Amino acid sequence: MGEAVMTTRRQADGAIVVDVRGTLDAATVDALRDTLVGTVQRQRPPGLIVDLTFVTFMDSMGIGTLVTGYHAAREVGARFVLRNPSEFVHRQLRVTGLTELFGLTGAPSATGSYTA
């Protein structure tokens, strides 16, 4: 089982960025789920950005957690953005048919962000 570190910060526009480092698997997804859902419920930001730049592995539980975060953000009217998914993470989402849900159907933008 892996390890993951999550940090949050607020951007000037009010959006909350959750930086994730490490692996998203059975050992780490509860902390990410708590961070994503708790952040949108407590702070109700206009946007929730999940930066996956340093995610080295993600299994189906990690994917499910991102879907949970997506729905939690949508429930409070916040936009949900995945930023900088690695090719591995992007492939996992593509294989599971979730690229469209997360707006990842094309190539990443110049900023490395995909907006859902």
PyMOL commands that place a pseudoatom at each C-alpha (Angstrom):
pseudoatom trace, name=CA, resn=MET, resi=1, chain=A, elem=C, hetatm=0, pos=[0.000, 0.000, 0.000]
pseudoatom trace, name=CA, resn=GLY, resi=2, chain=A, elem=C, hetatm=0, pos=[1.174, 3.484, -0.760]
pseudoatom trace, name=CA, resn=GLU, resi=3, chain=A, elem=C, hetatm=0, pos=[1.438, 6.836, 0.864]
pseudoatom trace, name=CA, resn=ALA, resi=4, chain=A, elem=C, hetatm=0, pos=[-0.083, 10.143, -0.135]
pseudoatom trace, name=CA, resn=VAL, resi=5, chain=A, elem=C, hetatm=0, pos=[0.278, 13.688, 1.090]
pseudoatom trace, name=CA, resn=MET, resi=6, chain=A, elem=C, hetatm=0, pos=[-2.421, 16.275, 0.477]
pseudoatom trace, name=CA, resn=THR, resi=7, chain=A, elem=C, hetatm=0, pos=[-2.163, 20.000, 0.991]
pseudoatom trace, name=CA, resn=THR, resi=8, chain=A, elem=C, hetatm=0, pos=[-4.752, 22.656, 0.306]
pseudoatom trace, name=CA, resn=ARG, resi=9, chain=A, elem=C, hetatm=0, pos=[-4.431, 26.310, -0.552]
pseudoatom trace, name=CA, resn=ARG, resi=10, chain=A, elem=C, hetatm=0, pos=[-6.751, 29.055, -1.713]
pseudoatom trace, name=CA, resn=GLN, resi=11, chain=A, elem=C, hetatm=0, pos=[-6.107, 30.890, -4.971]
pseudoatom trace, name=CA, resn=ALA, resi=12, chain=A, elem=C, hetatm=0, pos=[-6.771, 34.608, -5.421]
pseudoatom trace, name=CA, resn=ASP, resi=13, chain=A, elem=C, hetatm=0, pos=[-10.035, 33.773, -7.241]
pseudoatom trace, name=CA, resn=GLY, resi=14, chain=A, elem=C, hetatm=0, pos=[-11.284, 31.810, -4.204]
pseudoatom trace, name=CA, resn=ALA, resi=15, chain=A, elem=C, hetatm=0, pos=[-10.826, 28.360, -5.716]
pseudoatom trace, name=CA, resn=ILE, resi=16, chain=A, elem=C, hetatm=0, pos=[-9.271, 25.741, -3.474]
pseudoatom trace, name=CA, resn=VAL, resi=17, chain=A, elem=C, hetatm=0, pos=[-6.331, 23.746, -4.831]
pseudoatom trace, name=CA, resn=VAL, resi=18, chain=A, elem=C, hetatm=0, pos=[-5.718, 20.287, -3.412]
pseudoatom trace, name=CA, resn=ASP, resi=19, chain=A, elem=C, hetatm=0, pos=[-2.188, 19.177, -4.232]
pseudoatom trace, name=CA, resn=VAL, resi=20, chain=A, elem=C, hetatm=0, pos=[-1.855, 15.392, -4.104]
pseudoatom trace, name=CA, resn=ARG, resi=21, chain=A, elem=C, hetatm=0, pos=[1.500, 13.598, -3.933]
pseudoatom trace, name=CA, resn=GLY, resi=22, chain=A, elem=C, hetatm=0, pos=[2.121, 9.868, -3.903]
pseudoatom trace, name=CA, resn=THR, resi=23, chain=A, elem=C, hetatm=0, pos=[-0.268, 7.017, -4.555]
pseudoatom trace, name=CA, resn=LEU, resi=24, chain=A, elem=C, hetatm=0, pos=[-4.050, 6.871, -4.503]
pseudoatom trace, name=CA, resn=ASP, resi=25, chain=A, elem=C, hetatm=0, pos=[-5.063, 3.411, -3.347]
pseudoatom trace, name=CA, resn=ALA, resi=26, chain=A, elem=C, hetatm=0, pos=[-6.900, 1.670, -0.503]
pseudoatom trace, name=CA, resn=ALA, resi=27, chain=A, elem=C, hetatm=0, pos=[-4.441, 3.012, 2.069]
pseudoatom trace, name=CA, resn=THR, resi=28, chain=A, elem=C, hetatm=0, pos=[-4.787, 6.666, 1.067]
pseudoatom trace, name=CA, resn=VAL, resi=29, chain=A, elem=C, hetatm=0, pos=[-8.160, 7.383, -0.517]
pseudoatom trace, name=CA, resn=ASP, resi=30, chain=A, elem=C, hetatm=0, pos=[-10.039, 7.997, 2.738]
pseudoatom trace, name=CA, resn=ALA, resi=31, chain=A, elem=C, hetatm=0, pos=[-7.838, 11.004, 3.474]
pseudoatom trace, name=CA, resn=LEU, resi=32, chain=A, elem=C, hetatm=0, pos=[-8.359, 12.390, -0.036]
pseudoatom trace, name=CA, resn=ARG, resi=33, chain=A, elem=C, hetatm=0, pos=[-12.120, 11.805, 0.129]
pseudoatom trace, name=CA, resn=ASP, resi=34, chain=A, elem=C, hetatm=0, pos=[-12.284, 13.590, 3.497]
pseudoatom trace, name=CA, resn=THR, resi=35, chain=A, elem=C, hetatm=0, pos=[-10.252, 16.488, 2.090]
pseudoatom trace, name=CA, resn=LEU, resi=36, chain=A, elem=C, hetatm=0, pos=[-12.321, 16.883, -1.073]
pseudoatom trace, name=CA, resn=VAL, resi=37, chain=A, elem=C, hetatm=0, pos=[-15.770, 16.469, 0.452]
pseudoatom trace, name=CA, resn=GLY, resi=38, chain=A, elem=C, hetatm=0, pos=[-14.926, 18.348, 3.648]
pseudoatom trace, name=CA, resn=THR, resi=39, chain=A, elem=C, hetatm=0, pos=[-13.471, 21.269, 1.733]
pseudoatom trace, name=CA, resn=VAL, resi=40, chain=A, elem=C, hetatm=0, pos=[-16.494, 21.774, -0.488]
pseudoatom trace, name=CA, resn=GLN, resi=41, chain=A, elem=C, hetatm=0, pos=[-18.964, 21.318, 2.360]
pseudoatom trace, name=CA, resn=ARG, resi=42, chain=A, elem=C, hetatm=0, pos=[-17.209, 23.659, 4.805]
pseudoatom trace, name=CA, resn=GLN, resi=43, chain=A, elem=C, hetatm=0, pos=[-15.795, 26.299, 2.480]
pseudoatom trace, name=CA, resn=ARG, resi=44, chain=A, elem=C, hetatm=0, pos=[-18.100, 26.151, -0.568]
pseudoatom trace, name=CA, resn=PRO, resi=45, chain=A, elem=C, hetatm=0, pos=[-15.420, 27.472, -2.923]
pseudoatom trace, name=CA, resn=PRO, resi=46, chain=A, elem=C, hetatm=0, pos=[-16.295, 28.559, -6.455]
pseudoatom trace, name=CA, resn=GLY, resi=47, chain=A, elem=C, hetatm=0, pos=[-13.927, 25.864, -7.706]
pseudoatom trace, name=CA, resn=LEU, resi=48, chain=A, elem=C, hetatm=0, pos=[-12.054, 22.819, -6.501]
pseudoatom trace, name=CA, resn=ILE, resi=49, chain=A, elem=C, hetatm=0, pos=[-8.815, 22.052, -8.329]
pseudoatom trace, name=CA, resn=VAL, resi=50, chain=A, elem=C, hetatm=0, pos=[-7.144, 18.696, -7.772]
pseudoatom trace, name=CA, resn=ASP, resi=51, chain=A, elem=C, hetatm=0, pos=[-3.512, 18.854, -8.826]
pseudoatom trace, name=CA, resn=LEU, resi=52, chain=A, elem=C, hetatm=0, pos=[-2.285, 15.369, -9.738]
pseudoatom trace, name=CA, resn=THR, resi=53, chain=A, elem=C, hetatm=0, pos=[1.192, 16.361, -10.911]
pseudoatom trace, name=CA, resn=PHE, resi=54, chain=A, elem=C, hetatm=0, pos=[2.943, 14.151, -8.360]
pseudoatom trace, name=CA, resn=VAL, resi=55, chain=A, elem=C, hetatm=0, pos=[0.526, 11.206, -8.252]
pseudoatom trace, name=CA, resn=THR, resi=56, chain=A, elem=C, hetatm=0, pos=[2.627, 8.175, -9.097]
pseudoatom trace, name=CA, resn=PHE, resi=57, chain=A, elem=C, hetatm=0, pos=[-0.089, 5.500, -8.964]
pseudoatom trace, name=CA, resn=MET, resi=58, chain=A, elem=C, hetatm=0, pos=[-3.873, 5.407, -8.866]
pseudoatom trace, name=CA, resn=ASP, resi=59, chain=A, elem=C, hetatm=0, pos=[-6.143, 2.379, -8.696]
pseudoatom trace, name=CA, resn=SER, resi=60, chain=A, elem=C, hetatm=0, pos=[-9.928, 2.045, -8.947]
pseudoatom trace, name=CA, resn=MET, resi=61, chain=A, elem=C, hetatm=0, pos=[-10.379, 3.340, -5.409]
pseudoatom trace, name=CA, resn=GLY, resi=62, chain=A, elem=C, hetatm=0, pos=[-8.516, 6.518, -6.338]
pseudoatom trace, name=CA, resn=ILE, resi=63, chain=A, elem=C, hetatm=0, pos=[-10.702, 6.920, -9.396]
pseudoatom trace, name=CA, resn=GLY, resi=64, chain=A, elem=C, hetatm=0, pos=[-13.817, 6.453, -7.266]
pseudoatom trace, name=CA, resn=THR, resi=65, chain=A, elem=C, hetatm=0, pos=[-12.603, 9.118, -4.881]
pseudoatom trace, name=CA, resn=LEU, resi=66, chain=A, elem=C, hetatm=0, pos=[-12.157, 11.617, -7.709]
pseudoatom trace, name=CA, resn=VAL, resi=67, chain=A, elem=C, hetatm=0, pos=[-15.722, 10.846, -8.838]
pseudoatom trace, name=CA, resn=THR, resi=68, chain=A, elem=C, hetatm=0, pos=[-16.933, 11.449, -5.272]
pseudoatom trace, name=CA, resn=GLY, resi=69, chain=A, elem=C, hetatm=0, pos=[-15.106, 14.779, -5.202]
pseudoatom trace, name=CA, resn=TYR, resi=70, chain=A, elem=C, hetatm=0, pos=[-16.592, 15.721, -8.574]
pseudoatom trace, name=CA, resn=HIS, resi=71, chain=A, elem=C, hetatm=0, pos=[-20.132, 15.059, -7.331]
pseudoatom trace, name=CA, resn=ALA, resi=72, chain=A, elem=C, hetatm=0, pos=[-19.542, 16.851, -4.015]
pseudoatom trace, name=CA, resn=ALA, resi=73, chain=A, elem=C, hetatm=0, pos=[-18.311, 19.938, -5.870]
pseudoatom trace, name=CA, resn=ARG, resi=74, chain=A, elem=C, hetatm=0, pos=[-21.248, 19.861, -8.281]
pseudoatom trace, name=CA, resn=GLU, resi=75, chain=A, elem=C, hetatm=0, pos=[-23.709, 19.618, -5.370]
pseudoatom trace, name=CA, resn=VAL, resi=76, chain=A, elem=C, hetatm=0, pos=[-22.553, 23.010, -4.052]
pseudoatom trace, name=CA, resn=GLY, resi=77, chain=A, elem=C, hetatm=0, pos=[-22.273, 24.575, -7.508]
pseudoatom trace, name=CA, resn=ALA, resi=78, chain=A, elem=C, hetatm=0, pos=[-18.466, 24.508, -7.628]
pseudoatom trace, name=CA, resn=ARG, resi=79, chain=A, elem=C, hetatm=0, pos=[-16.505, 23.681, -10.747]
pseudoatom trace, name=CA, resn=PHE, resi=80, chain=A, elem=C, hetatm=0, pos=[-14.227, 20.658, -10.477]
pseudoatom trace, name=CA, resn=VAL, resi=81, chain=A, elem=C, hetatm=0, pos=[-10.871, 20.713, -12.233]
pseudoatom trace, name=CA, resn=LEU, resi=82, chain=A, elem=C, hetatm=0, pos=[-8.217, 18.030, -12.589]
pseudoatom trace, name=CA, resn=ARG, resi=83, chain=A, elem=C, hetatm=0, pos=[-4.817, 19.612, -13.122]
pseudoatom trace, name=CA, resn=ASN, resi=84, chain=A, elem=C, hetatm=0, pos=[-1.743, 17.935, -14.589]
pseudoatom trace, name=CA, resn=PRO, resi=85, chain=A, elem=C, hetatm=0, pos=[-2.746, 14.274, -14.574]
pseudoatom trace, name=CA, resn=SER, resi=86, chain=A, elem=C, hetatm=0, pos=[0.199, 12.115, -15.558]
pseudoatom trace, name=CA, resn=GLU, resi=87, chain=A, elem=C, hetatm=0, pos=[-0.121, 9.937, -18.629]
pseudoatom trace, name=CA, resn=PHE, resi=88, chain=A, elem=C, hetatm=0, pos=[-0.650, 6.960, -16.273]
pseudoatom trace, name=CA, resn=VAL, resi=89, chain=A, elem=C, hetatm=0, pos=[-3.521, 8.681, -14.450]
pseudoatom trace, name=CA, resn=HIS, resi=90, chain=A, elem=C, hetatm=0, pos=[-5.029, 9.911, -17.712]
pseudoatom trace, name=CA, resn=ARG, resi=91, chain=A, elem=C, hetatm=0, pos=[-4.846, 6.379, -19.117]
pseudoatom trace, name=CA, resn=GLN, resi=92, chain=A, elem=C, hetatm=0, pos=[-6.586, 4.971, -16.022]
pseudoatom trace, name=CA, resn=LEU, resi=93, chain=A, elem=C, hetatm=0, pos=[-9.428, 7.441, -16.491]
pseudoatom trace, name=CA, resn=ARG, resi=94, chain=A, elem=C, hetatm=0, pos=[-9.588, 6.711, -20.223]
pseudoatom trace, name=CA, resn=VAL, resi=95, chain=A, elem=C, hetatm=0, pos=[-9.734, 2.925, -19.663]
pseudoatom trace, name=CA, resn=THR, resi=96, chain=A, elem=C, hetatm=0, pos=[-12.590, 3.327, -17.186]
pseudoatom trace, name=CA, resn=GLY, resi=97, chain=A, elem=C, hetatm=0, pos=[-14.527, 5.616, -19.533]
pseudoatom trace, name=CA, resn=LEU, resi=98, chain=A, elem=C, hetatm=0, pos=[-14.358, 8.619, -17.209]
pseudoatom trace, name=CA, resn=THR, resi=99, chain=A, elem=C, hetatm=0, pos=[-12.356, 11.028, -19.332]
pseudoatom trace, name=CA, resn=GLU, resi=100, chain=A, elem=C, hetatm=0, pos=[-15.539, 12.650, -20.599]
pseudoatom trace, name=CA, resn=LEU, resi=101, chain=A, elem=C, hetatm=0, pos=[-16.915, 13.124, -17.062]
pseudoatom trace, name=CA, resn=PHE, resi=102, chain=A, elem=C, hetatm=0, pos=[-13.732, 14.955, -16.110]
pseudoatom trace, name=CA, resn=GLY, resi=103, chain=A, elem=C, hetatm=0, pos=[-13.491, 16.834, -19.416]
pseudoatom trace, name=CA, resn=LEU, resi=104, chain=A, elem=C, hetatm=0, pos=[-10.300, 15.006, -20.389]
pseudoatom trace, name=CA, resn=THR, resi=105, chain=A, elem=C, hetatm=0, pos=[-11.341, 14.078, -23.899]
pseudoatom trace, name=CA, resn=GLY, resi=106, chain=A, elem=C, hetatm=0, pos=[-8.691, 16.203, -25.608]
pseudoatom trace, name=CA, resn=ALA, resi=107, chain=A, elem=C, hetatm=0, pos=[-5.070, 16.931, -24.972]
pseudoatom trace, name=CA, resn=PRO, resi=108, chain=A, elem=C, hetatm=0, pos=[-4.152, 18.936, -21.885]
pseudoatom trace, name=CA, resn=SER, resi=109, chain=A, elem=C, hetatm=0, pos=[-4.232, 22.709, -22.224]
pseudoatom trace, name=CA, resn=ALA, resi=110, chain=A, elem=C, hetatm=0, pos=[-1.068, 24.782, -22.095]
pseudoatom trace, name=CA, resn=THR, resi=111, chain=A, elem=C, hetatm=0, pos=[-1.547, 25.068, -18.328]
pseudoatom trace, name=CA, resn=GLY, resi=112, chain=A, elem=C, hetatm=0, pos=[-1.945, 21.310, -17.937]
pseudoatom trace, name=CA, resn=SER, resi=113, chain=A, elem=C, hetatm=0, pos=[-5.498, 21.731, -16.622]
pseudoatom trace, name=CA, resn=TYR, resi=114, chain=A, elem=C, hetatm=0, pos=[-8.632, 19.947, -17.659]
pseudoatom trace, name=CA, resn=THR, resi=115, chain=A, elem=C, hetatm=0, pos=[-11.941, 21.458, -16.590]
pseudoatom trace, name=CA, resn=ALA, resi=116, chain=A, elem=C, hetatm=0, pos=[-15.007, 19.377, -15.872]
for i in range(1, 116): cmd.bond("trace and resi %d" % i, "trace and resi %d" % (i + 1))
show_as sticks, trace
zoom trace
